[in-house]
Amino acid sequence: MKGKPVRTMMVEIRVVNLEKGWRSGTNTFGDYIALLHTEVGEATDAYRSYKTVDVTDAATGKPEGVGSEFADVLIRILDLADVFNLTLPPAWINLDMFRRIAPPAWITTFADHTAWLHKAVAKLGGSLEPRGLVFRNAELRELISSLLYVCDLYGIKLEDEYERKIAFNRTRPFQHGGKVL
């Protein structure tokens, strides 16, 4: 089997987020959806600055750029899934096993693709009213599959970017930046 199991990633994310104070226990599903939108927006900003060049800040060692931002999207998705007990198909053991969902043919630019990801995030968020987990699980799978398609299209090795980002996150101070919702 190739790649790290997604469930292992979820445990790593849980440990880091609890240790660093990024899981307050009071954030709502809507808070998590808003943070996902923020990360997708940051990927668009990174593309505007760097295109798809792999960037690391020389002073801090912080991974930056589109790949790093997409790793943040994946981390937020898997954290949301863990916090709200959403499930993935048992056959989807690692990222290579997820099927990819292609966007409509008229979506051609990077910004088109990130707008399409925003739509998938919004679909997962739905009306924010209590809904059956079956629907959220299906929407979660669609979002991950869409993210993987975009990463593949732009030559971003998402699992490698995840490894760089989670390693960096382990080095960050408790509640770095002091931002809270």
Number of C-alpha atoms within 10 A of each C-alpha: 8 9 12 14 15 16 16 12 20 19 14 16 20 20 13 18 20 14 14 17 14 17 16 10 9 8 13 14 17 16 13 19 21 15 17 24 21 16 21 22 19 20 27 22 16 20 18 14 12 13 15 17 14 14 16 14 10 8 6 8 10 18 22 20 24 28 29 28 26 27 28 24 24 23 23 20 21 23 22 21 18 16 16 13 11 18 17 17 10 7 8 15 18 18 17 15 14 19 15 18 16 15 15 9 6 7 14 10 9 18 16 14 21 21 17 19 23 20 14 22 22 19 17 22 20 16 10 12 9 8 10 8 13 11 13 19 18 15 19 24 23 21 25 23 20 23 26 24 20 21 17 13 12 13 11 21 14 21 20 13 22 21 15 17 21 20 15 14 17 16 11 13 11 14 15 11 8 8 7 8 10
